[in-house]
């Protein structure tokens, strides 16, 4: 399994632990059986020279979280969405806790790949009045180093 796919799967497992989100998917969907609902999509990668033996790579993902709303529950829906976003960001930040050795996102990295950091980066909120969905995007960046001498 490649690094991108492994990080994608690890991020889904991390998201599965967020109890504030009722339903999670690994592909875009707007049909949920429970709210808030979420999906994860890969959103890009970049690579840069680090040393003659190592490159730095960043793998990026988007987590979209949705909840339904109408005139009667708009305030509650916003509160639910904000709570879910906070829970996701906290879960990602917990991966960087120096007091724990439990870095789930680093599980299964291939030979020569070291996960340096997992960061939740600036995101956005969106409202779709036609579908009556509130959405929030959480951007996740996974910074790695790759030992070029160990690639096959």
N, C-alpha and C positions, 0 to 999 in steps of 0.2 A: 504494500500500500504506500502511495506517495505521501509526501509531507502535507500537501494541500488537503488531500482526502482525510488524512489522519486528524489534522487540526479541525476540519469540518465535523467529523464524527465526535471528537472530544468536546467541541463546543456544544453540540446537541446534547451530549450526556450532562454537561454542566447546566444547560438550560432546563433539562428534565428535573433538576433539583430545585428549581425555582417554583415554589408552591403558589405564588401569586398569579401564575399563568396556568390556565386550565388545560389548554391544548397546544401542542407544539408539533411543527412540521419541518421537514428538510427541503421543502420546495414551496414556491409561492402558491398561496391559496387565499381566498376570501370567504371560504365556507367553513365555518367553525361550529362545533356542537356545544362549545362552552366559551365564555369570555372571562378575562382577556385570553385571546389566542395569539399565537406567534408562529412565524416561520423564519428560517435562516437561509441566506443565500451567499455564496462566495461573491466577492465584489472586485477582486483584483489582486495583483501582487507586484512587487518590485524587487529588484536585486541590485546590489552595489558591491564594488570591490572593497574588500576589507584589508587583506594581506595577500601575499603571493599564494598562500595556501587556503585562504578562507574568503568566502563571500558573506555578506549580510543580506538576508531576505526578509521581506515583510509580506505576510499573507493577510488579506483584508476580507472581512465578512460584514454583512448587514443582518441585523436581527430586527424584524418588523413586528411590532406588537399592536394588536387591534382590540377595540372594544366597541360594542354597539351603544348608540345613544338616541334619545329623542328629547322632546321638549321637557318631559317630566323627569328624566333621569340624567340630564346633561352634567350637572354638578357631580353626581355620584360617579358617572362614567369617567370624567376627567380625573377624579381622585383615584379611581381604580387603575387607570392607565399610568398615572404618575407613580403610584405605588409599585406597579409591575416594573416600570423602567428603573426605579431605584433598586429594586430587588436584583435585577439583572446586572446593573452596574456594580452593586455590592458583591455579587457572586464573582464577577470578573476581577474586581479589585482584591478579593480574598485570595486569588491565585498568586498574588504578589506579596502576601503576608510573610515577612521574614521570620516570624515565630512558628512557622509550620513547614514541614517537609512535604506536605500533601499538595502537589501541583498536578491536578488532574489533566490540565491542558498539555503537559509534557509527556503524558503516557504514549508509548508506542512510537516515539520519534525514531526514524531510521538511523542507520550508521552514519556518523559524522554530523548529524543535525542536533543542534542544541537550542532549545527554546529559551530565549533571554527574557522576554517580557510579553505580557498580554495586557492590552490597554483598551479601555472604552474611550472613544474619542468623540468630539462634538457631533451631535445628532440633531434631529428635527422632529417636530410634531406636525401632523397634518389632519385635516378634517375633510371628509367627503360627504357633502350634504345629500347627494343622490343615493348612496348606499347606506347612509346613516352610520358610518364607521368613523371612529377616532383612531388615528394611527400614530405611532411613535417609532422612529428609526434609531437604533443603537448601532453605532459603527464600532467594530472590534478589529484591532490590529495586533497580529502576532509577530513579534520580532524574533528572528532566528539567526544563528550562524551556521554555515555549512562548510565542513572540512572537505575541500575539493579533492584531496588525495584519497578519500574514502568513497567517493561516488562510483557507482558501477554502471 
